[in-house]
Amino acid sequence: MELTFCGGAAEVGASCYLLRIDDKNILLDAGVRMDSAKDSLPDLRIIQEKGGVDAVFVTHAHLDHTGALPVISREYPNAPIYMTHATKDLVRVLLYDSLKIMEQQEGEIPIYAEVHVKQMLDRIICFSPEYAIQPFKDAELKVTFYHAGHIVGAACVYIQGKEGSVFYSGDISLVNQYTVSGAAIPKLRPDVAILEGTYGDKLHANRQMEEERLIKMVGEVIDRGGKVLVPAFAIGRAQEVILMLRRAMNKGKLPKFKVFVDGMVREVCRVYRLNPNYLHPSLAKRVWRDKEVFFDDWIQPVADRKEREAVLGLSEPCCIISSSGMLTGGPSQWYAERLVGDEKNSIAITGYQDEEAPGRQLLDLANAPCEERFLALGERRIPVKCQVDRYNLSAHADKTELLGLVHALSPRQIFLVHGQEEILQHLGREIQADFWGRIYVPRNGEVYDFHIAQPRKQLSKLSIPSLGKEGIPSEGDIELLWRHILAHGGQKGAYSLEELLNVWAGVDEPAQEQVSKLADVLLHSDYFEPDRWRPFLYRPLSEEQVAERIKETQGPMEVNRMLALVEEFFPPETGLYKKGARFDEKVALLYFKFPKIAAQKYRNEIEQFERLTGWRVELNKECNLEAAEDLLVSLLPEGAYLSGSLSYYRAQGYFKACIEGDVDVEDIIKRFRETTGLDLIIERHTQPETLEPVAAQPGQMEQNRAFKLIEEAFAGKPHKLYKKGLKRDEKGAYIELTFISPEIGEKYRDVISHLEKETGWPMRVNPNPNQNEVIKLARRLLEQRGVRLKKNPSFFQLEKEVRVVPLNEWDYDVFEDVKKEFEYCTGYRLVIEKS
């Protein structure tokens, strides 16, 4: 056995390892270096000198593992390229994007052309994880992919031959993410292991805490009216951040705000939805229910330069998620240039940064003095005033995970790759301290030739004989396939689609079209279900489970299972806040915040739910008044507020509200109707007071002088005077003063009385509180002290209270301090309610 390191040794980039085993040359990955200062390709001369390539196995789609594939395939057209189905879809997106980038680089000759990409894609053969293939007819080599957990479709490669066995991790993560579950690797017994060590000297921060830190920062930037840029790798990291923010908004950890998704991220999100079997099970279920998992009313894709400029032109705060993750190009660099100069904004770095990448520059500037913060982009030096932070959302294993993997595999020889040399050497020392095997930290160009005297025996999977049928099984054939597997002791196993087709028809390498068709058949089967943690595998149900399922299809579903399905069909973002059932009538009771719009918007989901469960769906008839009021307040611009409370006329089916301040009434009514399905009538709406002079009565000061005197009287006071304006009633003209609440205004009765005498104008305090400002203040004071809220605070004018429901644990003394400050600022009490 011989192992040659053509790239990716003592570096991150250009992963490319040539393994000679059983007289076959197998290439493991073929990537490029992302650092423009270095030669992008691995050392292909070594491959040529070693006799070329017989087959290529690709672990995942990132360009540092796939960018050289068109070059390799052009040189060795007879070498098939193996990868998972999801990886092929992503490779297509990435390589065509690379072609565009190469065309835009003036003066540089591209390393391949579109024709080479097309030819390479035609040579790809896909198969699922945990299905062993024999790539050569004249050799007994077996190769199996195992789920690696890094990104969608990522796989480890396990090669078994007469000369021994080799495990190659590729990029691996053992921790569950939103998009994919952690690596799933059985107790293999490799003779040789090639392991990544990107973060081999580090312990990752607790992922949940890092997510909370990111969410907290986003909330603070949104509150201060800024924009957040998240430069993210288009594959993996971007989708994680999208789901993280979407979940935080749905759970009330963040207010609703616009999130814009730009660059290649849009297309990658589409590919993710096309490959549900490779997603995290909870996400896969939603895709199978035909749900949109990434985009909604608040999270929107950006299509072109015009839309990009419109995003930056928005006056409202927002978040932008865009490639590239290291700011080396793509829209993220364009956004960064325009956002770094404003201290209200923030840039969140969430992934690995090369030494020369602009993203690494930004991180190095994070704690530098303001006068020294300049971002160098080409010949330009851009002053950096915005907030810059790093958030550890790595999709690579850390030192602890890698040590655990080593002990689980227990290989005889270990080669550490895909990391900076000093990091790999540190990891090697850590492993060697309590592991008996040999550890190597190779360099590019090195060749290791070794003989394994007694290759380890491998655990063999249960072999089930083929039924010898033709084609693919139809829905009516699935019972026969299921009974055959159970009859041969296969009930406890989980099987790939390829294995099931092999059991059915004896085909070792079925066509991708056959695999896809069988997946569609099994999705509606009563005899198989996707494995709980590995949806790319299918597990045969027991006879009892099948009997129960068939019984359910013949009649209404069991009530608890029906209620559990409710959450899959109608997640929190649909506005469902309660569920129930009338068991005797087999009626599922669904309570939406806005039932009229829910009935229209989710008609198809409701019909599908009824067909699947056998239960009739009944929606609540009444709108949730508290949710409607929260919605209206969220639609109001700064300075405008709801006067009194929102009135709901149930019989007529509309709302009435009085709003004070400068607002676009038609826009608010339109947006309110779009969200609730109900009309809104705005009464007694007053435009901002014009300061046109009014003829002063004897003894009254000229109007503008009086206003100036009022401003001077309240300048520097601890409570803000929001507005002053002329009003008239049957007694004549007077000046109205607006504070955050009338209770605060009354604190300045002595000041107001003095102003009345000095100006000769009667003055009154606006009797209506600025509800929007009161609620915002409550949120801000609590969140500044680490108390997150489950939903918007509730405003009760008559009781002079604002009620809140904390999401996390809170300290009594902290809350008492907030309570005192809030009452001082507003005149209202702050009350904690139980959720």
PAPARO-479633 format. One record per residue (C-alpha): x, y, z negated; residue in three letters. Coordinates in steps of 0.001 Angstrom, whole numbers, plus 500000, padded with zeros to 6 digits. Each point is the difference from the previous one (the first is absolute). Layout:
<sites>
XYZala...
</sites>
This chain:
<sites>
500000500000500000met501333503454500923glu498686503436498974leu501102503176501823thr499150503516498819phe499433502207503046cys498367502858498042gly498174500711496751gly502867498856497755ala501095502566497381ala497555502466501569glu496296500706500439val499279499818503715gly500693497851503083ala499096496741498224ser501240497233502291cys501337496584498895tyr501003497147502288leu499568496517498535leu501425496964501775arg498353496845498687ile499535496584501633asp501739501373503164asp497425502791500408lys500624503753499784asn497172501646498050ile499919503780499684leu498361501359496849leu498661503521500758asp501443502468502495ala499759503524498638gly501560503398500579val501618502598497739arg497768502975499281met502968502315499288asp500675501960503209ser503628500511498971ala500741496274500385lys499839497515502883asp496358498938500012ser500488496373501126leu501432497018498115pro503168498338501367asp498558498169503007leu503462499017501256arg500274497431497181ile496732498399501117ile501311499752503542gln503287498469498837glu498101497460497865lys498064498699503021gly496892502188499983gly496594499393498428val497662497000500179asp497152501498497939ala499263503161498001val498024500122496737phe498751503405498822val499034500684496388thr498038503244500419his499390502975502274ala502186502795498575his502480501242502604leu503040499168497880asp498942496370500607his498458500212503520thr501398503035501846gly502571497963501980ala497561497280501110leu499542501382503553pro503801499975500476val500365496444498648ile497071498764502047ser501367501630503150arg503333498198499506glu498487496641498972tyr496648499743501820pro499627496272499305asn500111500458496223ala496460500018498536pro499308502582497279ile497958498849497001tyr498078502224497570met496586500260498323thr496971501339501876his499889503233497997ala503704500611500563thr499577499747503778lys497216502599499964asp502162502369497945leu503134499371502087val498077501036503101arg499024503315498370val503493500738498665leu501944499180503156leu497738502053502280tyr500383502885497567asp503780499517500155ser499839500265503799leu498303503407499673lys502637501199497546ile502870498842502240met498447501820502988glu499823503238497973gln503684499917499010gln501799502061502609glu503434498860501116gly499661496508498489glu499631496845502055ile497318497663498551pro501171496541498938ile497024498347501732tyr497074500851502275ala496255499313499917glu500393496974502295val502294498384497416his497443500555497232val497237498424502120lys502131496974500859gln501037499576496377met496374500113498792leu499117497257502494asp502646497731498424arg498569500247496476ile498404496925498431ile497884500583496890cys499226497634497176phe498606500368496486ser501891499773496709pro500365496527498465glu499688498217503364tyr503147498040500885ala500946500043503695ile502676498150501947gln501382502608502422pro502226497535501912phe498948496763501646lys503553498650499873asp500611500770496319ala498277499093496742glu500169503544498626leu496915501244498170lys499283503670499346val497351501373497620thr498942503563499226phe499027500920496435tyr498096503131498998his502566502653498915ala497680502698498619gly502038502939501410his497555501259502654ile497178498398501973val501298496965501897gly503385499957498223ala501397496504499539ala502997498151498623cys501554497393502300val500761496457498835tyr502061497762502319ile500460496271499403gln502434497910502029gly502299497016499761lys502899502263498970glu498046501561497135gly497358502580499257ser500098503819500093val497665502536498401phe500034503589501327tyr497966502459497926ser499816502919502446gly498572502934498031asp498029498605497081ile497774501241497173ser498588497852497222leu497584502692498754val496421500405501233asn499287503136502018gln496683501457501171tyr500529498725503542thr501784496689499408val500444497575497148ser503452499090498665gly502191497323501560ala498691496421499907ala502908497529500104ile499772496405498762pro502821498238498138lys502307499548502991leu503448498458499670arg502227501816502526pro503686499254500328asp500654503587501138val498094503197499252ala500385503383501756ile498382502561497691leu499403503724500307glu501376502187497203gly498824503530500861thr499235500805496358tyr502175497301498428gly501416502391497393asp496702501547498931lys496904499218497965leu496925501505501615his497796502285497963ala496594498608499071asn498057500323503248arg496739500969498300gln501757502781498085met501640501283503183glu496601500050501733glu498509501933497082glu502897502463500168arg499422500536503728leu496252500420499527ile500587502485497173lys502323502074502189met497521500004502904val497233501143497646gly502156502869498712glu500898501178503520val496368499827501116ile498957501998496909asp502483502762500822arg498880500131503646gly503137498485501557gly500718497273502517lys501697496647499318val502144498360502672leu500713496275499621val502588498969502618pro499405496265500211ala501150497024502019phe497244499437502562ala499831496306499118ile499215499134496414gly500709503062497879arg497553502305501798ala497137497522499646gln500826499537496306glu499815503752499348val496744500334501961ile498332497269497936leu501466501416496778met498521503475500594leu496705498615501269arg499659497850496888arg500881502935497714ala497315502166501618met497397497242499810asn500750499420496313lys499887503717499173gly503701500227499143lys500320502596502757leu497457502473501330pro498836499518503582lys502420501695502412phe501147499550503580lys502766497511500783val501440500150503528phe501832497043501543val502428500746502820asp502571498338502216gly500260496302500716met498152499330496719val496645500233501824arg500804497175502407glu501526497827497288val496812500294497917cys498115498597503008arg502405497038500193val499518499299496299tyr496240499727500512arg500567497590502909leu501873497585497708asn497857499495496889pro501463496542499303asn503318501657499147tyr498509502665497695leu499516499926496246his496883497847499387pro497873502865498649ser500819502116503063leu499497497058502356ala496475499442498666lys499077503584500775arg501330499709503552val498076496766500489trp496879501926498929arg500824502414502856asp500945502793497601lys502327502879500854glu502690499647497340val502279502977500714phe497975502907501356phe496811501653498761asp498434503480499796asp502952501288497957trp502888498067501576ile500331500851503687gln502548499341502777pro501751502876501791val500043499479503750ala502238502695501517asp502032503190499557arg496873502182500078lys498408498078497102glu503356500026498190arg500137503795500124glu496372500167498859ala500902497953496909val502726502460499016leu497617502870500689gly497448498752497465leu499468502269497031ser498898497069497842glu502504497638498321pro500692496618501597cys502386497040500224cys501878498927503149ile501323496456500456ile502276499744503005ser502910498086501515ser502956499932499940ser500724499023496425gly503529501475499950met499033503248501840leu502343498977502830thr497361500866502603gly496325499634500733gly497330502371498689pro501237499793496386ser503083502086500838gln497797502544501816trp497760500321496933tyr502962500174497607ala501539502945501863glu496778501966499493arg499167498950496429leu503320500113498125val499984503776499746gly496882500288497809asp500300499260496286glu496330498916499863lys500797496990502192asn501631496673499179ser501884497283501915ile499798496482498571ala502797497609501033ile498776496424499587thr502551497781501721gly503619499191500833tyr502082502905501389gln503187499591502054asp503010502026498861glu499737502485502909glu496194500170500222ala498224503339499364pro497930498201497375gly503188499238498030arg500990503679500312gln496678501023498475leu500427497592497093leu503482501373499318asp498514503520499912leu497203499126497570ala501869501191496892asn502283502563501649ala499702503746499198pro497516501809502263cys502714502086501693glu501814496799501076glu496996498122501388arg500319499906503796phe498942497163502318leu502316499539502997ala498169498920503161leu502413500174502924gly501479503482499954glu497152501442497916arg500130500543496246arg496492500222498542ile499519501306496449pro498246497442497766val497582501460497452lys497451497185499763cys499901497257497378gln501957496845500941val499661496715498128asp500784496334500536arg497496497227499282tyr501142496396499851asn497478498079502098leu502588497628501404ser498919496915501919ala503360498308499328his500813497683497110ala502069501512497179asp502798498317498050lys497693498097497642thr497859498650502858glu503073498953501993leu501503498200497006leu496688498197499526gly499931499007503673leu503551498622499801val499172497811497009his496752498810501616ala501766498982503239leu503263498894498347ser502023499983503254pro503544498677500101arg501385503012501879gln498618503554500058ile500779502789502466phe498906503493498914leu499131502413502843val497891503087500799his501449502369497418gly502886502344499326gln503174498018499225glu500408501191496392glu496360499131499271ile500379496490501449leu503214499457498025gln498187501046496809his497173497575500777leu502502497240500776gly501643500418496591arg496590499909498291glu499054496765501782ile503375498342499453gln499832500674496236ala497455497218499443asp499812498127503337phe502238497167501097trp499759500468503779gly502449501926502198arg499215503669500656ile501236501906503074tyr499787503698500926val500931499772503690pro500972502820502353arg499006500492503620asn502079497879502359gly500764497295497441glu499384496338500833val499400497275497393tyr500427496405501091asp499050497432497394phe499104496356499777his497278498785497655ile500919496436499096ala496630499013498574gln497168502237501219pro497220500187497450arg496872497978500520lys496983502210500572gln496518499618498609leu497701498789502757ser496471501279500456lys497095497578500166leu499656498796503594ser496446499584501297ile499552498008503240pro498428501711502991ser496413499371501075leu501155500126503624gly497200502344501103lys500200502556502802glu499893503781499872gly499050501744496779ile497276498876497578pro496663501810500308ser497804500903497019glu498337496587500290gly503377498226499921asp501330501608496819ile498258497480497719glu501773497135501819leu503392501746499603leu499284500660496313trp498978496389499247arg503089498672501813his502317502181497852ile498247498963496773leu500145496345501013ala503814500246500258his500465501638496602gly500329503568501248gly497462501727497754gln502646501696497810lys501944501433502913gly499732503263501928ala500501499882503763tyr501034502435502689ser497848500346503098leu502743498240501992glu499971497051497587glu496225499675500281leu500219500044503801leu502735497376499790asn497750497803497832val497138500515502473trp501781499595503336ala503617498998499273gly501374503247501514val503305501110498440asp500068503522501451glu496442501164500741pro499437503160502059ala499346503227498123gln496521500209501547glu499130496594498499gln501257501107496579val497870503177500132ser496870498098501030lys500388497492497164leu500381502878497522ala496631501382501161asp498358496588499618val501403499417496488leu498965503461498833leu496343498914500124his500608496431498871ser498437498311496968asp502934497549499805tyr503137502169499809phe500905503332498444glu503132502180500143pro502458499288497215asp499594502460497125arg503506501478500249trp501036498946503520arg497105500768502382pro502038498662502951phe499425496506498500leu496642498228499756tyr499022497739497133arg497409497195500398pro497182500322497472leu498948497148497750ser496835498058500764glu498271501759497083glu500974503439501327gln498791499121503498val496694498721498651ala499517503235498052glu500779502112503058arg497618498081502229ile497326500345497351lys500572503754499929glu499725500299503775thr496648498243499834gln498735502347497281gly500957503141498101pro503541500157498617met500607499476496270glu499438503341498245val503485500504498510asn501701499227503298arg497581502369501751met500814502796497547leu503728499377500440ala499578500418503762leu498356503378499463val503381501532499116glu501602498565503144glu497279501433502245phe499555503299498137phe503262501198498344pro500003503200497866pro500523502334502965glu496527499075501314thr498495501757496977gly498628496856498333leu500016500545496227tyr497754497194498695lys498668496606501079lys497376497600498732gly497486497365501044ala496383498953499695arg500713496302499794phe496476498643500510asp499525502019503180glu503595499487501232lys500456503759500382val503451501607499669ala499728503480498461leu502630502435501247leu500278503472498476tyr501768502567502189phe500749503593499055lys498300501080503212phe497692497160501108pro498549501746503061lys503374500394501713ile501154496566498762ala497005498322501665ala500996501581503319gln503766499713499730lys500149496411498709tyr497061498516501885arg502153497351501696asn501721499019496736glu496646499659498231ile498617497771502776glu503159497863499984gln499843499702496204phe496355498867500155glu500783497371502639arg502977498660498079leu498414499872496547thr496314499392500727gly499129502859497624trp497932502997501077arg501680503335499292val498098502819498315glu501576503440499548leu499212502518497278asn497597502685501175lys501315502927497967glu503208501916500631cys502503500174497128asn499589503594498792leu503347500157498186glu501853498779503117ala498154502556502142ala500955502825497654glu503636498839499917asp499967499896503804leu498598503524500313leu502551501415497563val502821498297501966ser498768501670503216leu500160503518498551leu503055502129500792pro502050501627497267glu498181502929498427gly496517498652500781ala497949498134497439tyr496694498299499359leu497712502257498020ser497961497855497640gly499478496369500909ser499097498217503218leu496252499307500364ser498762496798501648tyr496516499969501533tyr499452496255500226arg496572500042501651ala501150502358502733gln503486498441500265gly502231503060499742tyr502219501940497572phe499974503649498969lys502964501958498682ala501006503554499262cys503609500769500956ile501877503145499097glu503010501144501984gly501238500100503558asp499055496741501756val499121498749503471asp496448498908499195val499382498142503270glu503247498037499691asp499218498927496419ile496445498961500930ile501329498017502994lys502703498180497997arg497577499308497142phe497477498464502422arg502688497889501713glu501041498477496662thr496590499568498347thr497504499815502860gly497941502664498177leu499384503705500597asp501336502742497773leu498278503354499547ile502186502808498671ile497990502686498245glu500828503476498726arg503376499770501654his501818503325499560thr502765501176502284gln503013501582498325pro499196503468498778glu500967502744502417thr501744502891498405leu498201502641502055glu499702503192498002pro496629500656498394val498934503479499050ala500968500406496364ala497380501175497568gln500730502965497760pro502696498988497537gly501090496936502044gln503555499544501315met500491499480503745glu499634496253500730gln503520499174501238asn501583501905497099arg497792498034497604ala501094496696501576phe503651501007499712lys499535500896496350leu498362496604499362ile502950498217501638glu502438501926497844glu498002499233496839ala500100496218500628phe503565499814501365ala502092497885497662gly496993498645498092lys500189496247499214pro496792499335501958his499640500743503689lys497357502370501384leu498905498140503141tyr497765502605501640lys498452503412499605lys497173501301502135gly496992502232500230leu496553498556499249lys496567501569499907arg496781499213498209asp496853501903499096glu502002502143497567lys502512501042502668gly503620499272500906ala502498498377497633tyr503426498326500162ile500096496224499489glu503164498406498617leu500620496297500729thr502150497841497732phe500554496226499969ile496926499913497728ser497665502571498391pro501273498822496602glu503483501253500902ile498568503266501270gly498312500591496647glu503402499809498305lys500761503349501678tyr496827501802498942arg502039502758498304asp502094500543503142val496868500066502165ile498231502465497673ser503029502300500143his500012499785503829leu496287500855500106glu500635503182498008lys503056500948502050glu498446499369503446thr496368500769499282gly498988496754501735trp497894497331498266pro501793496632500093met498811496432499608arg501705496631499812val498983497503502716asn497790497472498138pro501158497077502198asn503209498060499376pro502487499256502775asn499334496274499846gln502648499070502572asn502765501782498081glu498888498539496662val500167496451501394ile503382500586501676lys501416501380496751leu498834496914498069ala501682497674502497arg503203502031500079arg500415500258496225leu499419496271499509leu502160498813502891glu502884502249498936gln500054497944496797arg499795496669501794gly496253499364499618val498519498840503341arg496258500098500557leu497771497269501344lys497785502557501774lys499475503744500214asn499061501702496701pro496239500486499477ser498757503530499318phe497127500670497557phe499207503707499864gln497183499933497453leu502064497940497551glu503106502101500824lys501943496761500503glu502256498352502538val500112496209499682arg502864497823501244val500655496264500347val503758499188499674pro501415497263502208leu502980499219497776asn500771499942496279glu500109503435498352trp501516501382496837asp497542501570497526tyr502366502851499048asp500675500781503673val496289500147500729phe499364502277497021glu502624502418501339asp498390499932503457val496568500461498459lys501091503145498118lys501696501497503044glu497027499213502232phe497506501555497590glu502200503089499691tyr500197500338503832cys496334499278500783thr497863500263496865gly498814496430500684tyr500589496770498057arg501912497092501548leu498472496619499153val501333496487500726ile497407497466501146glu500419496233500042lys500101498434503465ser
</sites>
